[in-house]
Amino acid sequence: MKMKRHLTRVVTAGGVSIGGNNPVRVQSMTNTRTVNTEATIKQIKKLESAGCELVRVSVPDIKSAEAIKHIKRKIKIPLIADIHFDHNLALLAMKNGADKVRINPGNIGSDTKVREIIKTAKETGAAVRIGVNAGSLQKNIKTKLVTAGAGKKAADMAASLLEYIEFFEAENFGKIIVSLKSSDINTTVEAYKIFSSLRDY
């Protein structure tokens, strides 16, 4: 039986189109230290050969963000910077050529810092992956979603993501990819169902 696909908006990251009628894209992540550019490039090239279409690297410090410039010159697929807490690393990664940054806005620290990320993403053409984890939701989620059959955790995850999306949209930024994660698979699936009924990301 052929399933009807729920169409989402198309977002590009480094020339690779994601969403819409495009195929599901294969993404992986390196397990090297990003500052070890030789090992990181070698691993990315192996991933490329295996069919990987986008690759993510960890950016825990300034040297890792600076390494992106060198890595980008040696690989063929889009490069994604995995950022935790420090918005300056997101800014530097994008300025050094990251095609997408992976952030949880709630961990960045302030609206001002998130706005700086949005501004730099606009300037560089980078996409932003907005992530929400069930274990680290905002303490006071303003948006309350009531949906039949959905658990409170799933609804709160979708509401949390919706708040972030609305913030980015208010800044006229829509080059967004979303991620909802829970250690419970059913909660994750339900959260995605709720969110997909509200937005086309």
ABEGO torsion letter per residue (X at the ends): XBBBBBBBBBBBBGGBBBEEABBBBBBBBBABBAABAAAAAAAAAAAAAAGBABBBBBBABAAAAAAAAAAAAABABBBBBBBBGBAAAAAAAAAAGBABBBBBAAAAGBAAAAAAAAAAAAAAGBBBBBBBBAABBBABBABBBBBBGBBAAAAAAAAAAAAAAAAAAAAGBABBBBBBBBABAAAAAAAAAAAAAABAX
